[in-house]
Amino acid sequence: MSTRNTGRWGSPATAGLAFLAGVLAARTAHRLRGENVLLAHLERMHEEQRQHHWRSDLAAKHRLQFDLLCEAVQDPDLAAVLDTYESPMDSTRLKQYLFANALYGNLLHAFRMGTVSLDEALGHMRGICQSAIFRDYWEVTEHHRESLPADSQERLLAHHVDEIVARAADENDQWWVA
């Protein structure tokens, strides 16, 4: 009877199988890590593509809205469609309000797209709010902003503009000089 020393791993065949299993496990783990890296990369690419489409759609929507406002400013019959203000006004004032809306809409769009920060947007709004006509427009459109979702970017910007308009009115247009 042979009394070979099989040691911890038993027979040489068992040791060979254990070694082969270890190699296969290592190769499988390496391949899975590679697949996980690839999957993460594909997910990032998909998210970037989704963001690109969102930005393109938002830009197209903004452009259409701006074009419609331009048409309304030039044509009193079209401007009447956008007259959602609660007090009657002459065509000059309506054009001014539509232009104020376009200014605000343009800044809101830039903020949404990330081309201006909130601080930059507010800096521009401080300049725009120097205009008494813009402040009047802002006050008569307050009810338009009441239905904005609480967590929307427009609600955030509008809240800050509310504060700027209030400060400008309280300090007789001298607040922005300091």
Secondary structure as the mmCIF struct_conf table of DSSP 4:
data_model
#
loop_
_struct_conf.conf_type_id
_struct_conf.id
_struct_conf.beg_label_comp_id
_struct_conf.beg_label_asym_id
_struct_conf.beg_label_seq_id
_struct_conf.end_label_comp_id
_struct_conf.end_label_asym_id
_struct_conf.end_label_seq_id
TURN_TY1_P TURN_TY1_P1 ARG A 8 TRP A 9
BEND BEND1 SER A 11 SER A 11
HELX_RH_AL_P HELX_RH_AL_P1 PRO A 12 GLN A 74
HELX_RH_AL_P HELX_RH_AL_P2 PRO A 76 ALA A 79
HELX_RH_3T_P HELX_RH_3T_P1 ALA A 80 LEU A 82
BEND BEND2 GLU A 86 SER A 87
HELX_RH_AL_P HELX_RH_AL_P3 SER A 91 MET A 113
TURN_TY1_P TURN_TY1_P2 GLY A 114 GLY A 114
BEND BEND3 THR A 115 VAL A 116
HELX_RH_AL_P HELX_RH_AL_P4 LEU A 118 ILE A 128
TURN_TY1_P TURN_TY1_P3 CYS A 129 GLN A 130
HELX_RH_AL_P HELX_RH_AL_P5 ALA A 132 VAL A 140
TURN_TY1_P TURN_TY1_P4 THR A 141 THR A 141
HELX_RH_AL_P HELX_RH_AL_P6 GLU A 142 ARG A 145
TURN_TY1_P TURN_TY1_P5 GLU A 146 SER A 147
BEND BEND4 LEU A 148 LEU A 148
TURN_TY1_P TURN_TY1_P6 ALA A 150 ASP A 151
BEND BEND5 SER A 152 SER A 152
HELX_RH_AL_P HELX_RH_AL_P7 GLN A 153 ASP A 170
TURN_TY1_P TURN_TY1_P7 GLU A 171 ASP A 173
TURN_TY1_P TURN_TY1_P8 TRP A 175 VAL A 177
#
